[in-house]
Amino acid sequence: MPIKTEASFARKPTGDAPGLLGVKITGLRAVEDFRNIHPGLVLDTSLSMAGKSIETVLKTVTGLINCLNIGDKITIVGFGSNPYTIFSAVTITADPLQKSAMIADLTRHLVADGETNLQDALLHIGAINQAGPPMDVLMLLSDGDVTGTGIKTATGLYSIVKSCFGATPMYTIGYRNGYNAELMEAFAKRSQGSHTFAENELAMPVVIGDMIGGLQSAVANELILTFHAAFMCREPDTIVGEPTLKIGTIIADKPMWVLFDVPLGLENSPLLLNYKEDGVTKTATFTPIDGQCDELEILEQENRCMVGVALKKVKEAMMRHKLDEARELLSACLTTISSSRMVDRPLTILMKAQLEESLEEVNRAMQNLRRGHVPAHLVNRMTSLGANYAAQRGVTQMADNTTPGVFSSPHQTRTSQAMASQYTRASCSSLPADPAGDEPASDSLSYTAPEVLLAMATSTSF
């Protein structure tokens, strides 16, 4: 079985209070090899992408193509006012010139123009998916809101995704400050994917690398955990009274946690896990065992759930232009985890740093900006952080560009680092030399001539 299930109590239930049950689900891999993948990318190439945004996308997707293995497939659709196919289920071969040719083709196609017609883009790539072979993941990269004609709401657009892709997860990446965070978060949440706000240029290859590394090392998908109806799931965004939880994909060497409040008398209730392995549906039943999970790990995950809920409330307060309320929520959450027994553990250290950073920015916004104005990047960051803590996926990048790997497997971290390194070298190699030394200047990452873009793209390799 490619999945290991563990469950135990950090606090046993009493007549006065429910117990805290931690369920740990870990993907196992018997050998150090990785499955072939077929990512589908939807790239926003509307007019707002002109300049640095589309250049960032080009360099990032260049890195993605270069990290694909023989036998992998890739589909890429660009869209402005109308969608267009760049690659349709192209298979990576042993031809040493193939990737360079693909990147040159990608460079020619990425031209910023038109509005942001997401409806037709999703229908377009959906038709490719239905014609087969099916895609493992749908990735949407956009810097703007949905404009033009057609469906614009999350419900309507996700209906298209569900009809065309079924249970395929959707990963969404928003960059710059004008993108529709609510829409992209809804896509990810409903499909058991992830949503990330790429707050700066270097975040893009890191985020994509994390996703690709996860696809390569996925051991099972469409996981659904079923539990006693009297259990209260502590995970953010769960539906009260719903006895099932959709988990999505399990990645090798990356534990996923689910926490429950369990009433007295139900300590030995079984849990049922359904999942698909290589397209075959499988089932595992298990019960809590004393001491099977580390108590401190469970308590740290309790902190994660609390922070995830708090960040959702912070975002909602910001959406209502209530920065004072957002500050109070952040302060209260920070005080709670700072006084917990887990304060020196890696995840809690990260959460504490991100809460302190967010609190500092809220205070700065309250002092320096006009009354009632909430900076877009703050709302976007709260949306992304909250989603990542809730789903235990994605890159929780801080504003100082550090990217801890607490939600990533070792392979995901290696893939992200490799893509970021290639991206940085490609950027620096195209910059003018520093007059004071031999290193390229680092205060600008802008490019103008298409020839420079093509030379940079075709020279990048893994």
C-alpha positions as a Markdown table, in Angstrom:
| # | Residue | x | y | z |
|---|---|---|---|---|
| 1 | Met | 0.0 | 0.0 | 0.0 |
| 2 | Pro | 1.5 | 3.4 | -0.9 |
| 3 | Ile | -0.2 | 5.1 | 2.1 |
| 4 | Lys | 0.6 | 4.9 | 5.8 |
| 5 | Thr | -2.2 | 5.9 | 8.2 |
| 6 | Glu | -1.6 | 6.8 | 11.8 |
| 7 | Ala | -4.1 | 8.1 | 14.4 |
| 8 | Ser | -3.9 | 8.9 | 18.1 |
| 9 | Phe | -5.1 | 11.4 | 20.7 |
| 10 | Ala | -3.1 | 14.3 | 22.1 |
| 11 | Arg | -5.9 | 14.8 | 24.6 |
| 12 | Lys | -8.4 | 12.1 | 25.5 |
| 13 | Pro | -12.1 | 13.0 | 25.7 |
| 14 | Thr | -13.7 | 13.5 | 29.1 |
| 15 | Gly | -17.2 | 14.2 | 30.3 |
| 16 | Asp | -16.4 | 17.9 | 30.2 |
| 17 | Ala | -14.5 | 18.3 | 26.9 |
| 18 | Pro | -13.9 | 16.4 | 23.7 |
| 19 | Gly | -10.6 | 14.8 | 22.9 |
| 20 | Leu | -8.1 | 16.0 | 20.3 |
| 21 | Leu | -7.5 | 13.3 | 17.6 |
| 22 | Gly | -4.7 | 13.6 | 15.1 |
| 23 | Val | -4.8 | 11.6 | 11.9 |
| 24 | Lys | -1.5 | 11.5 | 9.9 |
| 25 | Ile | -1.6 | 10.2 | 6.3 |
| 26 | Thr | 1.8 | 9.7 | 4.6 |
| 27 | Gly | 2.7 | 8.8 | 1.1 |
| 28 | Leu | 5.3 | 6.1 | 0.6 |
| 29 | Arg | 7.5 | 5.3 | -2.3 |
| 30 | Ala | 9.3 | 2.0 | -2.7 |
| 31 | Val | 12.0 | 3.2 | -5.1 |
| 32 | Glu | 13.5 | 6.5 | -6.0 |
| 33 | Asp | 11.8 | 7.0 | -9.3 |
| 34 | Phe | 9.1 | 9.4 | -10.4 |
| 35 | Arg | 6.0 | 9.0 | -12.4 |
| 36 | Asn | 5.4 | 10.6 | -15.8 |
| 37 | Ile | 3.2 | 13.7 | -15.6 |
| 38 | His | 1.0 | 15.7 | -17.8 |
| 39 | Pro | 0.5 | 19.3 | -16.5 |
| 40 | Gly | -1.9 | 21.6 | -18.3 |
| 41 | Leu | -1.1 | 25.3 | -18.1 |
| 42 | Val | -3.5 | 28.2 | -18.8 |
| 43 | Leu | -1.4 | 31.4 | -19.2 |
| 44 | Asp | -3.0 | 34.8 | -19.0 |
| 45 | Thr | -1.5 | 36.8 | -21.9 |
| 46 | Ser | -3.9 | 39.8 | -21.8 |
| 47 | Leu | -2.7 | 43.3 | -22.3 |
| 48 | Ser | -2.1 | 43.9 | -18.5 |
| 49 | Met | 0.7 | 41.2 | -18.8 |
| 50 | Ala | 2.8 | 43.4 | -21.1 |
| 51 | Gly | 6.4 | 43.9 | -20.0 |
| 52 | Lys | 7.8 | 42.2 | -16.9 |
| 53 | Ser | 4.8 | 40.0 | -16.1 |
| 54 | Ile | 4.9 | 38.1 | -19.4 |
| 55 | Glu | 8.7 | 37.9 | -19.3 |
| 56 | Thr | 8.5 | 36.3 | -15.8 |
| 57 | Val | 6.0 | 33.8 | -17.1 |
| 58 | Leu | 8.3 | 33.0 | -20.1 |
| 59 | Lys | 11.3 | 32.3 | -17.9 |
| 60 | Thr | 9.2 | 30.3 | -15.4 |
| 61 | Val | 7.6 | 28.1 | -18.0 |
| 62 | Thr | 11.0 | 27.7 | -19.6 |
| 63 | Gly | 12.3 | 26.2 | -16.4 |
| 64 | Leu | 9.2 | 23.9 | -16.2 |
| 65 | Ile | 9.8 | 22.6 | -19.7 |
| 66 | Asn | 13.5 | 22.0 | -18.9 |
| 67 | Cys | 12.6 | 19.9 | -15.8 |
| 68 | Leu | 10.2 | 17.6 | -17.6 |
| 69 | Asn | 11.4 | 14.0 | -18.1 |
| 70 | Ile | 11.3 | 11.7 | -21.1 |
| 71 | Gly | 7.8 | 10.5 | -21.4 |
| 72 | Asp | 6.2 | 13.5 | -19.7 |
| 73 | Lys | 3.6 | 15.5 | -21.6 |
| 74 | Ile | 2.6 | 19.1 | -21.5 |
| 75 | Thr | -0.3 | 21.2 | -22.7 |
| 76 | Ile | -0.2 | 25.0 | -22.7 |
| 77 | Val | -3.0 | 27.4 | -23.7 |
| 78 | Gly | -2.6 | 31.2 | -23.8 |
| 79 | Phe | -5.5 | 33.6 | -23.6 |
| 80 | Gly | -6.4 | 37.2 | -23.9 |
| 81 | Ser | -9.6 | 38.1 | -25.6 |
| 82 | Asn | -9.4 | 34.6 | -27.3 |
| 83 | Pro | -7.7 | 31.4 | -26.3 |
| 84 | Tyr | -5.0 | 29.8 | -28.4 |
| 85 | Thr | -3.1 | 26.5 | -28.2 |
| 86 | Ile | 0.7 | 26.6 | -27.7 |
| 87 | Phe | 1.2 | 22.9 | -27.0 |
| 88 | Ser | -1.3 | 20.1 | -27.0 |
| 89 | Ala | -0.3 | 17.0 | -25.1 |
| 90 | Val | 3.3 | 17.2 | -26.5 |
| 91 | Thr | 5.4 | 14.2 | -25.3 |
| 92 | Ile | 8.9 | 14.9 | -24.2 |
| 93 | Thr | 11.4 | 12.7 | -26.2 |
| 94 | Ala | 15.1 | 11.9 | -26.0 |
| 95 | Asp | 15.7 | 14.5 | -28.8 |
| 96 | Pro | 18.3 | 16.9 | -27.4 |
| 97 | Leu | 17.0 | 19.7 | -29.5 |
| 98 | Gln | 13.3 | 19.3 | -28.7 |
| 99 | Lys | 13.1 | 21.5 | -25.6 |
| 100 | Ser | 15.0 | 24.3 | -27.2 |
| 101 | Ala | 12.6 | 24.2 | -30.1 |
| 102 | Met | 9.6 | 24.2 | -27.7 |
| 103 | Ile | 10.9 | 27.2 | -25.8 |
| 104 | Ala | 11.5 | 29.1 | -29.0 |
| 105 | Asp | 7.9 | 28.3 | -30.0 |
| 106 | Leu | 6.7 | 29.4 | -26.6 |
| 107 | Thr | 8.6 | 32.7 | -26.9 |
| 108 | Arg | 6.9 | 33.5 | -30.2 |
| 109 | His | 3.5 | 32.8 | -28.8 |
| 110 | Leu | 3.6 | 34.8 | -25.6 |
| 111 | Val | 2.4 | 38.2 | -26.8 |
| 112 | Ala | 0.4 | 40.4 | -24.5 |
| 113 | Asp | -2.9 | 41.5 | -26.0 |
| 114 | Gly | -6.6 | 41.7 | -25.4 |
| 115 | Glu | -8.8 | 41.3 | -22.4 |
| 116 | Thr | -9.0 | 38.4 | -19.8 |
| 117 | Asn | -11.5 | 36.0 | -21.3 |
| 118 | Leu | -11.1 | 33.1 | -18.8 |
| 119 | Gln | -14.4 | 31.3 | -19.8 |
| 120 | Asp | -13.2 | 30.5 | -23.3 |
| 121 | Ala | -9.7 | 29.6 | -22.1 |
| 122 | Leu | -11.1 | 27.0 | -19.7 |
| 123 | Leu | -13.4 | 25.6 | -22.4 |
| 124 | His | -10.5 | 25.5 | -24.9 |
| 125 | Ile | -8.1 | 23.6 | -22.6 |
| 126 | Gly | -11.0 | 21.5 | -21.4 |
| 127 | Ala | -11.7 | 20.3 | -24.9 |
| 128 | Ile | -8.0 | 19.2 | -25.2 |
| 129 | Asn | -8.3 | 17.3 | -21.9 |
| 130 | Gln | -11.4 | 15.5 | -22.9 |
| 131 | Ala | -9.9 | 14.5 | -26.2 |
| 132 | Gly | -7.1 | 12.9 | -24.2 |
| 133 | Pro | -4.7 | 12.0 | -22.9 |
| 134 | Pro | -6.0 | 13.5 | -19.7 |
| 135 | Met | -4.0 | 16.0 | -17.7 |
| 136 | Asp | -2.8 | 15.4 | -14.1 |
| 137 | Val | -3.3 | 19.0 | -13.0 |
| 138 | Leu | -4.6 | 22.3 | -14.3 |
| 139 | Met | -2.5 | 25.3 | -13.6 |
| 140 | Leu | -3.8 | 28.9 | -14.0 |
| 141 | Leu | -1.4 | 31.8 | -14.0 |
| 142 | Ser | -3.0 | 35.3 | -14.1 |
| 143 | Asp | -2.2 | 38.8 | -13.0 |
| 144 | Gly | -5.7 | 40.2 | -13.4 |
| 145 | Asp | -9.4 | 40.1 | -12.9 |
| 146 | Val | -11.7 | 38.4 | -15.4 |
| 147 | Thr | -12.8 | 40.9 | -18.1 |
| 148 | Gly | -14.5 | 40.7 | -21.5 |
| 149 | Thr | -17.5 | 38.6 | -22.3 |
| 150 | Gly | -18.7 | 35.4 | -20.8 |
| 151 | Ile | -19.0 | 33.8 | -17.4 |
| 152 | Lys | -17.0 | 35.6 | -14.7 |
| 153 | Thr | -18.0 | 34.1 | -11.3 |
| 154 | Ala | -16.2 | 31.4 | -9.4 |
| 155 | Thr | -19.3 | 29.2 | -9.4 |
| 156 | Gly | -19.9 | 29.4 | -13.1 |
| 157 | Leu | -16.2 | 29.1 | -14.2 |
| 158 | Tyr | -15.6 | 26.2 | -11.8 |
| 159 | Ser | -18.6 | 24.4 | -13.3 |
| 160 | Ile | -16.7 | 24.4 | -16.6 |
| 161 | Val | -13.6 | 23.1 | -14.9 |
| 162 | Lys | -15.6 | 20.3 | -13.1 |
| 163 | Ser | -17.3 | 19.3 | -16.3 |
| 164 | Cys | -14.1 | 19.2 | -18.4 |
| 165 | Phe | -11.6 | 17.9 | -15.8 |
| 166 | Gly | -13.6 | 16.0 | -13.2 |
| 167 | Ala | -11.5 | 15.4 | -10.0 |
| 168 | Thr | -8.3 | 16.9 | -11.5 |
| 169 | Pro | -6.8 | 19.4 | -9.0 |
| 170 | Met | -6.5 | 23.0 | -10.1 |
| 171 | Tyr | -3.5 | 25.0 | -8.9 |
| 172 | Thr | -3.8 | 28.8 | -9.2 |
| 173 | Ile | -1.0 | 31.4 | -9.1 |
| 174 | Gly | -1.8 | 35.1 | -8.9 |
| 175 | Tyr | 0.9 | 37.7 | -9.3 |
| 176 | Arg | 1.0 | 41.5 | -9.1 |
| 177 | Asn | -1.7 | 43.1 | -7.0 |
| 178 | Gly | -4.7 | 43.3 | -9.4 |
| 179 | Tyr | -5.6 | 39.6 | -9.7 |
| 180 | Asn | -8.9 | 38.2 | -8.4 |
| 181 | Ala | -7.7 | 36.4 | -5.2 |
| 182 | Glu | -11.2 | 35.3 | -4.3 |
| 183 | Leu | -11.8 | 33.6 | -7.6 |
| 184 | Met | -8.5 | 31.8 | -7.7 |
| 185 | Glu | -8.7 | 30.6 | -4.1 |
| 186 | Ala | -12.2 | 29.2 | -4.9 |
| 187 | Phe | -10.9 | 27.2 | -7.8 |
| 188 | Ala | -8.1 | 25.7 | -5.7 |
| 189 | Lys | -10.3 | 25.0 | -2.7 |
| 190 | Arg | -13.1 | 23.3 | -4.7 |
| 191 | Ser | -10.7 | 21.0 | -6.6 |
| 192 | Gln | -8.3 | 20.1 | -3.6 |
| 193 | Gly | -5.6 | 22.1 | -5.3 |
| 194 | Ser | -3.6 | 25.0 | -4.0 |
| 195 | His | -3.6 | 28.8 | -4.4 |
| 196 | Thr | -0.5 | 30.9 | -4.1 |
| 197 | Phe | 0.2 | 34.7 | -4.3 |
| 198 | Ala | 3.5 | 35.1 | -6.1 |
| 199 | Glu | 4.4 | 38.4 | -4.4 |
| 200 | Asn | 7.6 | 38.9 | -6.3 |
| 201 | Glu | 9.3 | 37.6 | -9.5 |
| 202 | Leu | 11.4 | 34.9 | -7.9 |
| 203 | Ala | 8.4 | 33.4 | -6.2 |
| 204 | Met | 7.1 | 32.1 | -9.6 |
| 205 | Pro | 9.7 | 29.4 | -10.4 |
| 206 | Val | 9.7 | 28.4 | -6.7 |
| 207 | Val | 5.9 | 27.9 | -6.7 |
| 208 | Ile | 5.9 | 26.0 | -10.1 |
| 209 | Gly | 8.8 | 23.9 | -9.0 |
| 210 | Asp | 6.9 | 22.9 | -5.8 |
| 211 | Met | 3.9 | 21.9 | -7.9 |
| 212 | Ile | 5.9 | 19.9 | -10.5 |
| 213 | Gly | 7.9 | 18.1 | -7.8 |
| 214 | Gly | 4.6 | 17.1 | -6.1 |
| 215 | Leu | 3.1 | 15.8 | -9.4 |
| 216 | Gln | 6.3 | 13.7 | -10.0 |
| 217 | Ser | 6.1 | 12.1 | -6.6 |
| 218 | Ala | 2.4 | 11.7 | -6.2 |
| 219 | Val | 1.5 | 8.2 | -5.0 |
| 220 | Ala | -2.3 | 8.4 | -4.8 |
| 221 | Asn | -5.1 | 10.8 | -5.6 |
| 222 | Glu | -8.8 | 11.5 | -5.0 |
| 223 | Leu | -8.4 | 10.7 | -1.3 |
| 224 | Ile | -11.6 | 10.9 | 0.8 |
| 225 | Leu | -11.6 | 10.4 | 4.6 |
| 226 | Thr | -14.9 | 9.2 | 6.1 |
| 227 | Phe | -15.4 | 9.5 | 9.9 |
| 228 | His | -18.1 | 9.3 | 12.6 |
| 229 | Ala | -20.8 | 11.9 | 12.1 |
| 230 | Ala | -20.3 | 13.1 | 15.7 |
| 231 | Phe | -16.6 | 13.9 | 15.1 |
| 232 | Met | -16.0 | 17.7 | 14.7 |
| 233 | Cys | -13.3 | 18.2 | 12.0 |
| 234 | Arg | -10.9 | 21.0 | 13.1 |
| 235 | Glu | -9.5 | 21.7 | 9.6 |
| 236 | Pro | -10.3 | 25.2 | 8.2 |
| 237 | Asp | -13.1 | 25.4 | 5.6 |
| 238 | Thr | -14.7 | 22.1 | 6.5 |
| 239 | Ile | -18.5 | 21.8 | 6.6 |
| 240 | Val | -19.9 | 21.3 | 10.1 |
| 241 | Gly | -21.8 | 18.0 | 10.2 |
| 242 | Glu | -20.3 | 16.6 | 7.0 |
| 243 | Pro | -18.8 | 13.1 | 7.8 |
| 244 | Thr | -16.3 | 13.2 | 4.9 |
| 245 | Leu | -13.3 | 15.2 | 4.0 |
| 246 | Lys | -11.8 | 15.5 | 0.5 |
| 247 | Ile | -8.0 | 15.5 | 0.8 |
| 248 | Gly | -7.0 | 15.2 | -2.9 |
| 249 | Thr | -3.5 | 14.0 | -3.8 |
| 250 | Ile | -0.9 | 12.4 | -1.5 |
| 251 | Ile | 2.7 | 13.1 | -2.2 |
| 252 | Ala | 5.5 | 10.7 | -1.2 |
| 253 | Asp | 7.4 | 11.7 | 2.0 |
| 254 | Lys | 4.9 | 14.5 | 2.8 |
| 255 | Pro | 2.5 | 13.9 | 5.7 |
| 256 | Met | -1.0 | 15.3 | 5.5 |
| 257 | Trp | -2.8 | 15.9 | 8.8 |
| 258 | Val | -6.5 | 15.9 | 9.8 |
| 259 | Leu | -7.6 | 17.0 | 13.3 |
| 260 | Phe | -10.8 | 16.1 | 15.1 |
| 261 | Asp | -12.6 | 16.9 | 18.3 |
| 262 | Val | -14.0 | 13.5 | 19.4 |
| 263 | Pro | -16.8 | 13.1 | 22.1 |
| 264 | Leu | -16.4 | 10.7 | 25.0 |
| 265 | Gly | -17.3 | 7.2 | 24.1 |
| 266 | Leu | -16.2 | 7.4 | 20.5 |
| 267 | Glu | -12.5 | 7.0 | 21.0 |
| 268 | Asn | -12.4 | 3.7 | 19.1 |
| 269 | Ser | -14.5 | 4.7 | 16.2 |
| 270 | Pro | -13.0 | 3.5 | 12.8 |
| 271 | Leu | -12.0 | 5.9 | 10.0 |
| 272 | Leu | -12.2 | 5.0 | 6.4 |
| 273 | Leu | -9.9 | 6.2 | 3.7 |
| 274 | Asn | -10.8 | 5.8 | 0.0 |
| 275 | Tyr | -8.3 | 6.7 | -2.7 |
| 276 | Lys | -7.1 | 5.9 | -6.2 |
| 277 | Glu | -3.7 | 4.3 | -7.0 |
| 278 | Asp | -3.0 | 4.1 | -10.8 |
| 279 | Gly | -6.6 | 4.6 | -11.5 |
| 280 | Val | -7.7 | 1.7 | -9.2 |
| 281 | Thr | -10.0 | 2.6 | -6.2 |
| 282 | Lys | -8.7 | 1.2 | -2.9 |
| 283 | Thr | -9.8 | 1.4 | 0.7 |
| 284 | Ala | -8.1 | 1.4 | 4.1 |
| 285 | Thr | -9.8 | 1.3 | 7.5 |
| 286 | Phe | -8.0 | 2.2 | 10.7 |
| 287 | Thr | -8.6 | 3.2 | 14.4 |
| 288 | Pro | -6.7 | 5.4 | 16.8 |
| 289 | Ile | -3.8 | 3.7 | 18.6 |
| 290 | Asp | -2.3 | 5.3 | 21.8 |
| 291 | Gly | 1.1 | 6.9 | 21.1 |
| 292 | Gln | 1.0 | 6.2 | 17.4 |
| 293 | Cys | 1.5 | 9.9 | 16.6 |
| 294 | Asp | 3.8 | 12.4 | 18.4 |
| 295 | Glu | 1.7 | 14.4 | 20.8 |
| 296 | Leu | 3.6 | 17.6 | 20.1 |
| 297 | Glu | 3.1 | 17.1 | 16.4 |
| 298 | Ile | -0.6 | 17.0 | 16.9 |
| 299 | Leu | -0.6 | 20.1 | 19.1 |
| 300 | Glu | 1.5 | 21.9 | 16.5 |
| 301 | Gln | -1.1 | 21.0 | 13.9 |
| 302 | Glu | -3.8 | 22.3 | 16.2 |
| 303 | Asn | -1.9 | 25.6 | 16.0 |
| 304 | Arg | -1.9 | 25.4 | 12.2 |
| 305 | Cys | -5.7 | 24.9 | 12.2 |
| 306 | Met | -6.1 | 27.9 | 14.5 |
| 307 | Val | -3.9 | 30.1 | 12.4 |
| 308 | Gly | -5.7 | 29.0 | 9.2 |
| 309 | Val | -9.0 | 30.0 | 10.6 |
| 310 | Ala | -7.6 | 33.3 | 12.0 |
| 311 | Leu | -6.1 | 34.3 | 8.6 |
| 312 | Lys | -9.4 | 33.7 | 6.9 |
| 313 | Lys | -11.0 | 36.1 | 9.4 |
| 314 | Val | -8.2 | 38.6 | 8.9 |
| 315 | Lys | -8.8 | 38.5 | 5.2 |
| 316 | Glu | -12.5 | 39.0 | 5.7 |
| 317 | Ala | -11.9 | 42.0 | 8.0 |
| 318 | Met | -9.6 | 43.5 | 5.3 |
| 319 | Met | -12.2 | 43.0 | 2.7 |
| 320 | Arg | -14.5 | 45.1 | 4.9 |
| 321 | His | -11.7 | 47.7 | 5.2 |
| 322 | Lys | -11.4 | 47.0 | 9.0 |
| 323 | Leu | -7.7 | 47.1 | 9.5 |
| 324 | Asp | -8.1 | 47.6 | 13.2 |
| 325 | Glu | -10.1 | 44.3 | 13.4 |
| 326 | Ala | -7.5 | 42.6 | 11.3 |
| 327 | Arg | -4.8 | 43.8 | 13.7 |
| 328 | Glu | -6.6 | 42.5 | 16.8 |
| 329 | Leu | -7.1 | 39.1 | 15.2 |
| 330 | Leu | -3.4 | 38.8 | 14.2 |
| 331 | Ser | -2.3 | 40.0 | 17.7 |
| 332 | Ala | -4.5 | 37.5 | 19.5 |
| 333 | Cys | -3.4 | 34.6 | 17.3 |
| 334 | Leu | 0.3 | 35.6 | 17.7 |
| 335 | Thr | -0.1 | 35.7 | 21.5 |
| 336 | Thr | -1.7 | 32.2 | 21.5 |
| 337 | Ile | 1.0 | 30.4 | 19.5 |
| 338 | Ser | 3.8 | 32.3 | 21.2 |
| 339 | Ser | 2.8 | 31.0 | 24.5 |
| 340 | Ser | 2.2 | 27.4 | 23.4 |
| 341 | Arg | 4.5 | 24.4 | 24.1 |
| 342 | Met | 5.3 | 24.2 | 20.4 |
| 343 | Val | 6.8 | 27.7 | 20.1 |
| 344 | Asp | 10.3 | 26.3 | 19.2 |
| 345 | Arg | 9.1 | 23.8 | 16.6 |
| 346 | Pro | 9.7 | 24.5 | 12.8 |
| 347 | Leu | 6.1 | 25.1 | 11.7 |
| 348 | Thr | 5.3 | 27.2 | 14.7 |
| 349 | Ile | 8.4 | 29.3 | 14.2 |
| 350 | Leu | 7.3 | 29.9 | 10.6 |
| 351 | Met | 3.7 | 30.8 | 11.5 |
| 352 | Lys | 4.9 | 33.2 | 14.2 |
| 353 | Ala | 7.3 | 34.9 | 11.7 |
| 354 | Gln | 4.5 | 35.3 | 9.2 |
| 355 | Leu | 2.0 | 36.6 | 11.7 |
| 356 | Glu | 4.6 | 39.1 | 13.0 |
| 357 | Glu | 5.4 | 40.2 | 9.5 |
| 358 | Ser | 1.7 | 40.6 | 8.6 |
| 359 | Leu | 1.0 | 42.5 | 11.8 |
| 360 | Glu | 3.9 | 44.9 | 11.0 |
| 361 | Glu | 2.5 | 45.6 | 7.6 |
| 362 | Val | -1.0 | 46.2 | 8.9 |
| 363 | Asn | 0.4 | 48.7 | 11.4 |
| 364 | Arg | 2.3 | 50.4 | 8.7 |
| 365 | Ala | -0.8 | 50.6 | 6.5 |
| 366 | Met | -2.8 | 52.1 | 9.3 |
| 367 | Gln | -0.2 | 54.8 | 9.9 |
| 368 | Asn | 0.8 | 55.7 | 6.4 |
| 369 | Leu | -2.2 | 55.2 | 4.1 |
| 370 | Arg | -5.4 | 57.0 | 3.7 |
| 371 | Arg | -8.2 | 56.1 | 6.1 |
| 372 | Gly | -10.1 | 53.0 | 5.1 |
| 373 | His | -7.7 | 51.9 | 2.4 |
| 374 | Val | -6.3 | 48.3 | 2.5 |
| 375 | Pro | -3.3 | 47.5 | 0.3 |
| 376 | Ala | -4.1 | 44.8 | -2.3 |
| 377 | His | -1.0 | 42.9 | -1.6 |
| 378 | Leu | -2.0 | 42.4 | 2.1 |
| 379 | Val | -5.4 | 40.9 | 1.1 |
| 380 | Asn | -3.7 | 38.7 | -1.5 |
| 381 | Arg | -1.1 | 37.5 | 1.0 |
| 382 | Met | -3.8 | 36.7 | 3.7 |
| 383 | Thr | -5.7 | 34.8 | 1.0 |
| 384 | Ser | -2.7 | 32.8 | -0.1 |
| 385 | Leu | -1.3 | 32.1 | 3.4 |
| 386 | Gly | -4.7 | 31.0 | 4.8 |
| 387 | Ala | -5.3 | 28.7 | 1.8 |
| 388 | Asn | -1.9 | 27.1 | 2.3 |
| 389 | Tyr | -2.3 | 26.5 | 6.0 |
| 390 | Ala | -5.8 | 25.0 | 5.4 |
| 391 | Ala | -4.6 | 22.7 | 2.6 |
| 392 | Gln | -1.1 | 22.1 | 3.8 |
| 393 | Arg | 0.1 | 22.7 | 0.3 |
| 394 | Gly | 2.0 | 25.3 | -1.6 |
| 395 | Val | 4.8 | 27.7 | -0.9 |
| 396 | Thr | 4.3 | 29.9 | 2.1 |
| 397 | Gln | 6.7 | 32.6 | 0.9 |
| 398 | Met | 7.4 | 35.6 | 3.1 |
| 399 | Ala | 8.1 | 39.1 | 1.9 |
| 400 | Asp | 11.8 | 38.8 | 2.5 |
| 401 | Asn | 11.9 | 36.1 | -0.2 |
| 402 | Thr | 12.6 | 33.2 | 2.1 |
| 403 | Thr | 10.7 | 30.1 | 1.2 |
| 404 | Pro | 10.7 | 27.5 | 4.0 |
| 405 | Gly | 9.7 | 24.0 | 3.0 |
| 406 | Val | 7.4 | 23.0 | 5.8 |
| 407 | Phe | 4.6 | 22.1 | 3.4 |
| 408 | Ser | 6.9 | 20.5 | 0.8 |
| 409 | Ser | 8.5 | 17.1 | 0.5 |
| 410 | Pro | 12.3 | 16.8 | 0.0 |
| 411 | His | 11.8 | 16.2 | -3.7 |
| 412 | Gln | 9.5 | 19.3 | -4.0 |
| 413 | Thr | 12.1 | 21.4 | -2.2 |
| 414 | Arg | 14.8 | 20.2 | -4.5 |
| 415 | Thr | 12.8 | 20.9 | -7.6 |
| 416 | Ser | 11.8 | 24.4 | -6.4 |
| 417 | Gln | 15.4 | 25.2 | -5.6 |
| 418 | Ala | 16.6 | 23.9 | -9.0 |
| 419 | Met | 14.1 | 26.0 | -10.8 |
| 420 | Ala | 14.8 | 29.1 | -8.8 |
| 421 | Ser | 18.5 | 28.7 | -9.3 |
| 422 | Gln | 18.1 | 28.3 | -13.1 |
| 423 | Tyr | 15.7 | 31.3 | -13.1 |
| 424 | Thr | 18.2 | 33.5 | -11.2 |
| 425 | Arg | 21.1 | 32.5 | -13.5 |
| 426 | Ala | 19.1 | 33.2 | -16.6 |
| 427 | Ser | 18.1 | 36.6 | -15.3 |
| 428 | Cys | 21.6 | 37.6 | -14.3 |
| 429 | Ser | 23.2 | 36.3 | -17.5 |
| 430 | Ser | 21.1 | 38.8 | -19.5 |
| 431 | Leu | 22.0 | 41.9 | -17.4 |
| 432 | Pro | 24.7 | 44.4 | -18.2 |
| 433 | Ala | 28.0 | 44.0 | -16.4 |
| 434 | Asp | 28.5 | 46.1 | -13.3 |
| 435 | Pro | 31.0 | 48.9 | -14.1 |
| 436 | Ala | 32.6 | 48.4 | -10.7 |
| 437 | Gly | 33.3 | 44.7 | -11.1 |
| 438 | Asp | 32.7 | 41.5 | -13.1 |
| 439 | Glu | 29.2 | 40.6 | -11.8 |
| 440 | Pro | 26.1 | 41.6 | -13.6 |
| 441 | Ala | 24.1 | 44.4 | -12.2 |
| 442 | Ser | 21.3 | 43.2 | -10.0 |
| 443 | Asp | 18.9 | 46.1 | -9.6 |
| 444 | Ser | 17.0 | 45.4 | -12.8 |
| 445 | Leu | 15.5 | 42.2 | -14.3 |
| 446 | Ser | 13.9 | 43.9 | -17.4 |
| 447 | Tyr | 14.3 | 42.7 | -21.0 |
| 448 | Thr | 13.2 | 44.4 | -24.1 |
| 449 | Ala | 14.3 | 42.7 | -27.3 |
| 450 | Pro | 12.7 | 39.4 | -28.3 |
| 451 | Glu | 16.1 | 38.1 | -29.4 |
| 452 | Val | 17.4 | 38.5 | -25.8 |
| 453 | Leu | 14.4 | 36.5 | -24.5 |
| 454 | Leu | 15.0 | 33.8 | -27.0 |
| 455 | Ala | 18.7 | 33.5 | -26.3 |
| 456 | Met | 18.0 | 33.4 | -22.5 |
| 457 | Ala | 15.2 | 30.8 | -23.0 |
| 458 | Thr | 17.2 | 28.4 | -25.2 |
| 459 | Ser | 20.3 | 28.5 | -23.0 |
| 460 | Thr | 18.5 | 27.3 | -19.9 |
| 461 | Ser | 18.9 | 23.6 | -19.1 |
| 462 | Phe | 18.6 | 21.1 | -16.3 |
